């Protein structure tokens, strides 16, 4: 799909979200409804006609192109892509560094990986569509603000095996630390509301990550957030629970 075609698809969705019909748009720009339908069906708009439509719908070109660019970004890698990233520790380090907006020189300065190796890995990431390697080896990230690793995919499994125990093995009493483990009894409705808030918090963290991307490297430090929730009874509680209750509990989980 061409970039122009993507732009027109985004424009159609914007018109729909604003509840502007083809008939209303046609009346505003002085053409027939069938002409508007034909323009969008063929995805053939002149710049003059595009300007008319944007003015009529009160949509800025910047807003339209920004939304179009956002929709072209990657929300999630494939299973095979994740497997490839973790097949080589150096490649994974370079990928995560690029996702954290480190430059080529910063990656070389921090890690025992040569410049030649880093460039080779960046070229592979470019081929995978994760980044675009720009002139002078500048890195353009192609991941969306809601990007996440595949649930229970290769990278999450790697983190469970290698990282989670190390991450949790801390007092969490530092200036930038926080740990609260809360077990509660909630209705399905309340659980859904809180999960929605947690997903929004994850997006807020990602947005702040993007907002701070252009700050000097020395003004930033690495932060890791672990957001999780699931129906769960600790094993040491289960040992004292009546068997018939355990059976009932897991039967209800399977129905959800």
VMD Tcl script that draws the C-alpha trace (Angstrom):
set ca {
  {0.00 0.00 0.00}
  {1.40 3.40 -1.01}
  {1.76 6.24 1.46}
  {-0.89 8.25 -0.43}
  {-3.30 5.32 -0.21}
  {-2.66 5.01 3.53}
  {-3.28 8.75 3.94}
  {-6.67 8.47 2.24}
  {-7.62 5.46 4.40}
  {-6.79 7.50 7.51}
  {-8.82 10.42 6.16}
  {-11.84 8.11 5.68}
  {-11.58 6.94 9.28}
  {-11.24 10.52 10.50}
  {-14.39 11.54 8.64}
  {-16.24 8.56 10.10}
  {-15.06 9.33 13.64}
  {-16.33 12.90 13.22}
  {-19.62 11.56 11.79}
  {-19.20 13.46 8.54}
  {-21.06 11.62 5.76}
  {-20.07 11.63 2.10}
  {-23.25 13.59 1.36}
  {-22.38 16.29 3.90}
  {-18.82 16.46 2.59}
  {-20.04 16.70 -1.01}
  {-22.30 19.62 -0.14}
  {-19.44 21.44 1.60}
  {-16.99 21.12 -1.31}
  {-19.57 21.59 -4.08}
  {-19.58 18.20 -5.81}
  {-21.98 15.27 -5.99}
  {-22.05 12.52 -3.39}
  {-21.18 9.98 -6.09}
  {-18.07 12.01 -6.96}
  {-16.91 11.90 -3.34}
  {-17.53 8.14 -3.18}
  {-15.58 7.67 -6.41}
  {-12.64 9.73 -5.14}
  {-12.32 7.66 -1.97}
  {-12.95 4.34 -3.75}
  {-10.23 5.04 -6.34}
  {-7.99 6.68 -3.69}
  {-7.23 9.39 -6.22}
  {-7.30 12.90 -4.76}
  {-5.60 15.96 -6.16}
  {-3.82 18.22 -3.67}
  {-6.46 20.89 -4.35}
  {-9.29 18.48 -3.59}
  {-7.50 17.19 -0.48}
  {-7.17 20.78 0.79}
  {-10.90 21.32 0.22}
  {-11.83 18.18 2.13}
  {-9.50 18.98 5.04}
  {-10.88 22.52 5.29}
  {-14.46 21.26 5.16}
  {-13.82 18.65 7.86}
  {-11.61 20.99 9.91}
  {-8.71 18.55 9.88}
  {-5.16 19.87 9.61}
  {-2.70 18.28 7.20}
  {-0.26 17.86 10.09}
  {-2.88 15.96 12.10}
  {-3.67 13.73 9.13}
  {-0.04 12.92 8.30}
  {0.76 12.32 11.97}
  {-2.08 9.83 12.29}
  {-1.06 8.18 9.03}
  {2.52 7.81 10.25}
  {1.40 6.42 13.61}
  {-0.74 3.78 11.91}
  {2.22 2.64 9.80}
  {4.27 1.84 12.92}
  {4.61 -1.62 14.47}
  {2.50 -2.55 17.51}
  {3.94 -6.05 17.89}
  {6.65 -8.18 16.30}
  {6.03 -11.62 14.88}
  {6.92 -14.73 16.88}
  {9.77 -15.40 14.45}
  {11.14 -11.86 14.80}
  {11.22 -12.14 18.59}
  {12.96 -15.51 18.33}
  {15.57 -13.99 16.04}
  {16.25 -11.08 18.40}
  {17.02 -13.34 21.35}
  {18.99 -15.86 19.28}
  {22.01 -13.54 19.54}
  {22.58 -11.62 22.83}
  {24.42 -8.82 21.01}
  {21.59 -8.39 18.52}
  {19.08 -8.23 21.37}
  {21.18 -5.62 23.20}
  {21.39 -3.48 20.04}
  {17.64 -3.83 19.44}
  {16.69 -2.83 22.99}
  {19.22 0.02 22.89}
  {17.65 1.32 19.67}
  {14.22 1.08 21.32}
  {15.62 3.24 24.12}
  {16.81 5.85 21.59}
  {20.53 5.22 22.10}
  {22.73 6.34 19.23}
  {25.28 4.15 17.49}
  {28.11 5.79 19.43}
  {26.36 5.40 22.76}
  {25.81 1.68 22.11}
  {29.50 1.25 21.28}
  {30.55 3.28 24.35}
  {28.37 1.27 26.74}
  {28.69 -2.28 25.44}
  {31.61 -4.45 24.34}
  {30.35 -4.51 20.77}
  {32.40 -3.04 17.93}
  {31.04 -0.29 15.69}
  {31.15 -2.66 12.71}
  {29.09 -5.23 14.61}
  {26.54 -2.65 15.76}
  {26.06 -1.37 12.20}
  {25.56 -4.93 10.95}
  {22.92 -5.53 13.63}
  {21.23 -2.22 12.84}
  {21.06 -3.17 9.17}
  {19.35 -6.40 10.16}
  {16.88 -4.49 12.36}
  {16.23 -2.22 9.38}
  {15.51 -5.29 7.24}
  {13.07 -6.56 9.89}
  {11.25 -3.21 9.82}
  {12.00 -2.41 13.46}
  {14.13 0.63 12.63}
  {15.14 2.66 9.61}
  {18.89 3.21 9.40}
  {19.28 6.77 8.18}
  {22.33 8.55 6.66}
  {25.30 8.82 9.04}
  {23.94 5.74 10.85}
  {21.18 7.66 12.58}
  {18.44 5.38 13.94}
  {14.75 6.00 13.29}
  {12.54 3.78 15.43}
  {9.50 2.28 13.69}
  {7.63 1.01 16.76}
  {4.34 2.55 17.82}
  {3.61 4.09 21.21}
  {1.56 1.02 22.16}
  {4.25 -1.47 21.15}
  {4.50 -4.54 23.36}
  {6.21 -7.91 23.33}
  {3.98 -10.87 22.42}
  {2.15 -12.13 25.54}
  {3.92 -15.35 26.54}
  {6.08 -14.99 23.43}
  {9.82 -15.69 23.16}
  {10.91 -12.45 24.84}
  {8.44 -12.64 27.72}
  {9.49 -16.24 28.28}
  {13.14 -15.13 28.28}
  {12.36 -12.44 30.86}
  {10.59 -14.97 33.08}
  {13.58 -17.31 32.94}
  {16.38 -14.77 33.19}
  {15.13 -11.42 34.46}
  {12.13 -11.49 36.78}
  {13.86 -13.10 39.77}
  {16.76 -10.66 39.45}
  {14.37 -7.72 39.04}
  {12.38 -8.62 42.16}
  {15.48 -9.37 44.25}
  {15.63 -5.84 45.68}
  {14.40 -3.87 48.67}
  {12.60 -1.28 46.47}
  {13.34 1.44 49.02}
  {15.34 3.79 46.78}
  {14.36 7.27 45.66}
  {13.13 6.03 42.28}
  {11.81 2.65 43.50}
  {8.30 1.47 44.26}
  {6.79 -1.92 45.02}
  {3.24 -2.60 46.13}
  {1.75 -6.07 46.04}
  {-2.00 -5.93 46.57}
  {-4.39 -8.88 46.75}
  {-8.08 -7.99 46.73}
  {-11.55 -9.40 46.04}
  {-13.23 -7.65 43.11}
  {-16.26 -8.02 40.87}
  {-15.77 -8.73 37.16}
  {-16.82 -5.15 36.40}
  {-14.33 -3.63 38.84}
  {-11.57 -5.89 37.52}
  {-12.28 -4.74 33.96}
  {-12.19 -1.07 35.00}
  {-8.84 -1.46 36.77}
  {-7.32 -3.42 33.88}
  {-8.34 -0.60 31.54}
  {-6.59 1.89 33.83}
  {-3.47 -0.27 33.89}
  {-3.39 -0.41 30.09}
  {-3.71 3.37 30.01}
  {-0.84 3.66 32.49}
  {1.28 1.47 30.20}
  {0.48 3.86 27.33}
  {1.34 6.85 29.55}
  {4.73 5.29 30.34}
  {5.36 4.76 26.64}
  {4.30 8.34 25.84}
  {6.70 9.70 28.47}
  {9.46 7.52 27.01}
  {8.86 9.14 23.61}
  {8.59 12.63 25.11}
  {12.00 12.28 26.80}
  {13.67 10.82 23.71}
  {15.44 14.06 22.77}
  {16.78 14.85 26.24}
  {20.57 14.55 26.71}
  {21.58 10.99 27.53}
  {23.18 12.01 30.84}
  {19.86 13.47 32.05}
  {18.12 10.09 31.84}
  {18.40 6.79 33.67}
  {17.01 3.34 32.97}
  {13.66 2.50 34.53}
  {11.74 -0.78 34.33}
  {8.06 -1.05 35.13}
  {6.25 -4.33 35.73}
  {2.47 -4.09 35.43}
  {0.59 -7.33 35.98}
  {-2.72 -8.68 37.19}
  {-4.36 -12.10 37.21}
  {-6.68 -14.27 39.29}
  {-4.29 -16.07 41.61}
  {-4.01 -17.88 44.93}
  {-0.50 -18.31 46.41}
  {0.69 -21.91 46.64}
  {1.14 -21.63 50.41}
  {-2.55 -20.66 50.68}
  {-3.64 -23.46 48.39}
  {-2.11 -26.02 50.72}
  {-4.78 -25.19 53.31}
  {-7.74 -24.79 50.98}
  {-10.31 -27.55 50.75}
  {-9.89 -29.61 47.53}
  {-13.51 -29.05 46.49}
  {-12.99 -25.25 46.59}
  {-9.83 -25.50 44.46}
  {-11.73 -27.53 41.85}
  {-14.55 -24.97 41.83}
  {-12.09 -22.04 41.58}
  {-10.27 -23.37 38.52}
  {-13.52 -24.46 36.87}
  {-14.71 -20.83 37.09}
  {-11.39 -19.60 35.63}
  {-11.81 -21.81 32.58}
  {-15.26 -20.34 31.91}
  {-13.94 -16.77 31.81}
}
mol new
graphics top color blue
foreach p $ca { graphics top sphere $p radius 0.5 }
foreach p [lrange $ca 0 end-1] q [lrange $ca 1 end] { graphics top cylinder $p $q radius 0.2 }
display resetview
